[in-house]
Structure formats: structure tokens, C-alpha cells
Amino acid sequence: MADPLVLIVDDEDLVRALLTRWLTRWNYRVTEAASADAAIEAMAADPAKVVVRSRAYAPVSTPA
């Protein structure tokens, strides 16, 4: 079984880097996105089991 995939969504590079480093040490696969649009694309390409996101994002409407 593959390691679980976590998507980290945050506009701050340092936050994404720190979370990625920490999670990979615990054997999680990590994908990063710097915006809500990039997160939607990442989920379409490879759906994550867990999403860690910043609370600062405004609501985004997804394509139908």
C-alpha cells in the first residue's frame, strides 16, 4: 500500500516547506499548492486523502 497523500494549501512558501518536511518524515507523500486554483488542479490530478489548508482563502466555486 502506498503512503497516504496529503495536499498542503498555503500561500506562504515557508509554511508549505515546513509542513512538507515534517509530514515526509512521517512517511506521508505530500503535494503542495500555493493557491486555491492550484489545489483544485492538484486534487484533479491525484486526489489526496487529507488536505491541510490556510484559513485565509476566500470561497472558491469549483467547475461543474
C-alpha positions as CSV (number, residue, x, y, z in Angstrom):
1,M,0.0,0.0,0.0
2,A,1.3,3.4,-0.9
3,D,1.9,6.1,1.7
4,P,-1.1,8.4,2.1
5,L,-1.1,11.6,0.1
6,V,-1.5,14.9,1.9
7,L,-2.2,18.2,0.0
8,I,-0.9,21.3,1.7
9,V,-2.5,24.5,0.5
10,D,-1.0,27.8,1.7
11,D,0.3,30.9,0.1
12,E,3.3,31.1,2.3
13,D,6.3,29.2,1.0
14,L,7.8,28.7,4.4
15,V,4.7,27.2,5.9
16,R,4.4,24.7,3.0
17,A,8.1,23.8,3.2
18,L,7.9,23.2,7.0
19,L,4.7,21.1,6.8
20,T,6.2,19.1,3.9
21,R,9.4,18.4,5.7
22,W,7.5,17.3,8.8
23,L,5.0,15.1,7.0
24,T,7.5,13.4,4.8
25,R,9.5,12.4,7.9
26,W,6.3,10.5,9.0
27,N,6.2,8.7,5.6
28,Y,3.4,10.8,4.0
29,R,3.5,11.7,0.4
30,V,3.0,15.4,0.1
31,T,1.7,17.7,-2.7
32,E,1.9,21.5,-2.3
33,A,-0.3,24.2,-3.7
34,A,0.1,28.0,-3.3
35,S,-3.5,28.9,-4.3
36,A,-7.0,27.5,-4.3
37,D,-6.9,27.1,-8.1
38,A,-3.6,25.1,-7.8
39,A,-5.2,23.0,-5.1
40,I,-8.2,22.1,-7.3
41,E,-5.8,21.2,-10.2
42,A,-3.7,19.0,-7.8
43,M,-6.8,17.2,-6.5
44,A,-7.9,16.5,-10.1
45,A,-4.5,15.1,-11.0
46,D,-4.0,13.0,-7.8
47,P,-6.7,13.1,-5.1
48,A,-5.3,13.5,-1.6
49,K,-6.6,11.7,1.4
50,V,-6.0,14.7,3.6
51,V,-6.0,18.5,2.8
52,V,-4.2,20.9,5.1
53,R,-5.1,24.5,4.2
54,S,-4.7,28.1,5.3
55,R,-7.9,29.6,6.7
56,A,-7.1,32.8,4.8
57,Y,-8.7,31.7,1.4
58,A,-11.9,33.1,0.2
59,P,-14.5,30.6,-1.0
60,V,-13.9,29.2,-4.5
61,S,-16.5,27.8,-6.8
62,T,-15.4,24.6,-8.5
63,P,-16.2,23.8,-12.1
64,A,-19.2,21.6,-12.6
